[in-house]
């Protein structure tokens, strides 16, 4: 699948490894939460670049203490209706200060690109390369926001208060 990183098609060097698959020798790996929990010591000792794949029901708090080990966190969206990944991303970026790559994987449609961006995702696995243009266009499509997010845009309530303060001077 094509990978969009910061709105551009990117080479994906990461190898997603199933729970029962052999680990590659010299490649950055993405493992499940279950595999991380059972093989943590081995993975830390043998790999310099580790990524983890979280499913919808996995919690950010499950990996909060281990975040320094991860260069990438992939969050799986099982369906368009499953919004738990947005909350997980927001918590990882906001509460837990994760600064590595945050990747949306699974059932992703272009309509949700702006919301993924606002929650802190900087990479998305897509079905085709045309989505790169759609990502760049959609990230700036929402001009007015009503609540703060990881993209640091000011919500309308703050803008209104700033406007009123300037007008009062």
N, C-alpha and C positions, 0 to 999 in steps of 0.2 A: 504494500500500500504506500502511496506517496506520503511524505511527511512534510508538513508545513511548519517551519520554525520562524517565528516573528514575521509571518506573512509571506515567506519565500519557500519555494521548494528546496529541501535540504537532503543531503545524504544521511541516511540513518545507519550509523555504525553499531547501534545497539542490537544485541541478539536476545530475543525473548526466549526464555528457556522454560519448558514445561516442568512440572513437579517431578516427573519420572525420567526426564531426559538428561543425558550426560552434559556436563558443563563444558563449554568451549575453553580452549587453552588461553588464547591471547585476544580476547574481545571483551568489550564492556557488556555486562549482562543485565537482563531484567528478569527478576524472579517474583514469584507470588509471595504474598504475606505468609502463607503456610510454610513455604520452603525457607523463607528468611528465618522464621521462628525456629525451625528444626535444624538448620545448617548455618546459623549466624556466625559462629566462630570460624568455621572453614571458609566461608565466603569472605569474611573480613581479612583473614590471613592470606588468601590466595588471589584476591581481585582488588585492583586499584579503583576501578569504576564499577559501582553497583547501582542498579536501578531496582525499584520495586513496583509491582503492579497491584493496585488496590481495586477491589470490587466494590459495588455500590454499598454493601452492608459493612465494609471495613471502616473503621474509625480513624481519624487523624491521630487521636490519642494513642492508638495501638502502636504507632511508630514514632511518637514525639521524641522519646529519649534516644532514638537511633538515627535521627535526621542527619547528624554529621557524617554518617557513612554513605548517604545517598547523594548521587549526582543527578539523579532523575527519579521522578515519581510519575508513573503512568496511572491515570484514574479511568476506570472502565465505566462506560455508559451502556447499560444493557438494552435500553430503549430510549426513545425520545422523551417518554413520559417519566423517566427515572432521573430526578433532579438532585439526588444525593451527592453526586460528584461535584456539583457547584459548591455545596456547603463544605465538603471535604477540602476542596481547593482553597476556599476562602479562609478556612481555619489554618491550613498549612502555611499560607502566605502571611496572614494577619496575626494570628495568635502564636504560631510556632516559628515564624520568621524563616521559613524555608526559602532559600535563594537559588536553588538549582532549577533544572528544567522541570516544568510541570506540563505533562502531556495528556491530552484527552484522547482516549481510544475507545473503540467500539462503535455503537450506532450514533454517529454524529452527522447532523445535517447542517447545511450552510446557514439556515435561519438562526441557529444558536451561536454562531461565531462571535457576535458582539458580547454576548453574555459570558461566553468562555473567557474572552479577553478581560472583561471587567472583573472576573473572579480570580484572575491571576495565571491563567493558562498561557504559555508562550509557544506551545507546540500542539499540533493536531494531526492525527493520522486520518487521512481522507481517502475517498474512493478514487479520485482522479485529480490530475494536475490543474484542471480548470478552477478548482476550489482556491488556489492561491490568489487569484485575482478577486474572487468573491470575499476572501478573508480581508484583504487590504481595503476593499470597498466597504465592507460591513462594519469594520472596527470603528470607523468614524461616522457611521450612519446615524447612530443615536446621539443627538446633540444635547438633549436635556435629560438629566438624571435626577432621580428623586431620593436616592440614598447613596452614602459613600461606598466605595469599593476599593479594590487593590489598585485600580488604574489611576487613582489620586485625582480624578475629576471632581470638581466641587458640585455638590447637589444644589438644586434650585433654592432650597431653604437658606443655605449659606449665601448664595449669590444675592438673594433678595435682601438679607440682612446687611450685606456689604453695600448694596445699592442704596438702601435706606440710610446707612451711616454716612455715605458720601453726600447724599442729598441733604442731610441735616446740617452739614458743615457750612 
